[in-house]
Amino acid sequence: MITVLAVAAVAAPAAARAEVVEVTRTAVVYKKPAISQRELRGKVQAGSRFEVLEQKRGKGCKGKWLRIDDRAWICGARTKTTDDEPGGRTLPQLSDGEIVPHTYVLTQDARVYATLDDAVSGDDEDTIPGLGGFRVRAVRSKGGRTFVRVSEGWVPRADVRYAKPSDLKAVPLDAAAAGSRLGFVRARDGAERLDADGKPLGGDAVPVQTFLDAIGEPVTAGGETLYPIADGVHLRADDVGLVVIAAPPDEVTGDDERWLDVDLSEQTLVAYEGATPVRATMVSTARTATPTGVFHIYKKRAVSFMKSKPEHRNKYNLDTPWVMTLKGRIAMHAVYWHDEFGTARSHGCVNLAPQDAKWIWDWTLPAVPEGWLRVDTAEPDEGTVVRIRK
């Protein structure tokens, strides 16, 4: 007789949990495990947690370099091991109902003081030259006066005004938009309603930023070009920024590849997937300083202090969210210090209303991972294509 012995199944050992580290201080991310300005990949914020995918020794780090993503290395000296799961905040962070991440104030050649006591006494007064836009860090009253603390110091309440960000928001489009004449009212005081002969019809003007989805063939009256927008109602062409649907540039190779088209002449922007338009909005560029051409978004910064060059006549110092760099100092970014979209008034960048900037930030590449303050593309042409044309 053969005896069969039952053998208990042995459970396979559990897979070892990957090491997770928490960033203790803001850390620069490099494409390679070594410090190199040419190999910048971004920045991660303190408190963020990342799974360690690889470790190596390398120059510039007292400890080991840790790979936290594809071609993304941080110095382990700025981290500590944690039992928590990977994760981090998405910046800039919005609270419910907000369209900008902070309360901002605007200044113009404002007085500024290093301390609150200096502000009360008027000692060691300095000036923030030109236009300033700053996140409010604190508000205090002392000596019968109120002061606002910004990144530059304490500013008298009388020298600031609270920003009122635009509520402009891109309009969804579909494939049918390619066969339509579309546009926005860009006249600051609204567009006057005219008849076919160019004579005023009376009544309220069509408000600025109104989207026009049924513009007829242009007509000429009294030496002016008019656009029909309804039966018997026309608007001056100069009061309208057209949404011109265009073919993709050669740099867009996929049938559903996302890209953006900025029209300097009309001060409008259209977002596309391949040849299909998906959204349109108004922008504000410079009159001459915004470059034309085809670019890639190669860097995103959750927030950036955009400062004029020392020799610049019109000085500015602006705490700016959702900054997407295209070339050198030229970027697409949110604006809370004006609502003049449809009008050329920037210093060279493509100004976006906050809700549009947030949507484009989320919709385009490079994607910004949780816990990152800034991300640079690993290769120059990996980011979303942006064409700027006249």
Steps between C-alpha positions, in 0.01 A plus 500: 500500500629839404450778751445848361609783726308826476733798467368835614524777242765753581397860437733700280683770692338840474672738264716746681345847524688754296672767704308828524672826591361835609664817376615708798603811304414621152715289271619554145437210263757407234483272200817325617642422847726806505463875537486663157312811390468345155324197647226673701178299521306706754444555873308310765352656811573417862256246643454311173555125507647288220573135437870439450543327165879492494800619703845609387804681621585818315658842514344779701300291750604407853336162487333319214310638207144365487300451183136593559373495140618453145821703465431669834762489778513679836771503766417268788651747747181703464272207586410266783352153491127478575236230547239717328382441147639711213312825442505876518301816439416617153612860460379766457223385732147636466234502767138433405358779290835672445643579158839620629702326771533802730369846579712747308563872527622741235742785556647785298826651627389400849675580827640192673662433837701206633310476831158598629660736753688673217175534310330666799787741563580561133867404551715342227240555232562334165299477177372213290554654156237479231216250495488245779278197544539302821340229708370634831695335782356697793293808583566689823377822658731700725523863600158567351607386152474176304786329318521205262797265504619375163820328391682835488398615848222707662301732274251763625142402420460834324765392247327179390181396331362151509509316169175395333594214265311462174229236484561448127488131411569320172199395291468132399508435125432201279580389146222720361697808609731453203219605267381799703616858552549543874638772723494701822410860568825670593389864521566603860173690534301247300421497128245749368207344311475633143275450200626391158582865416712540811246714683446448876198290592494621859462280803772343708836414346595134465716441811873442474604131498164391355548191282352535151421164341316612186690782329389559141690609193665841550351806332639849440315815600635852530855377450472254790482122500201365690414150617134389507426318827119483486216617278571865426769525770863566410821567694814682392771254401747684723280416799519126432783251544443214258559136586672383183503121467830393344681186390762350733868585447738228382621453859162348590521142376221311679136497392391584856814678621423797721635840399427872534468775240545866601386766252677831570286697255172391660632450857335160521613146581362169377578160654497204262517125496652433161291699254200522733452821701393433860510840677543868420571805713646850501860582591717805543844504338753774433462727200842412358701308762309171483694277258334310216582140416443148626611426855471224758407548865829388649461618858212546745527689829216489751586857598770739386604854583510668161723805526597760243861542399682783682515708182130451422311832502165350602605309810297215649527238773219248476431187704361284220328159506487235225804606299569297184825599329534498121827682432739678736292753695191444281228295667127441519367578847207610711432870549303653787625857463290587194190386314585642159497173308455564131738796526878489454651624825746240634878540519547209257331202661161353415271619780217263593196541723549286814243234412649462153854480639398224741324304228794529258743409780309177567434422131852540363839331532723477691266373771586623849508209748369530853752661729688682224542879495652504153553251221726523194466269202765231470538594130434841339217383272306287749266777611174606335534692173403867510484696175500879518409676174372827361 
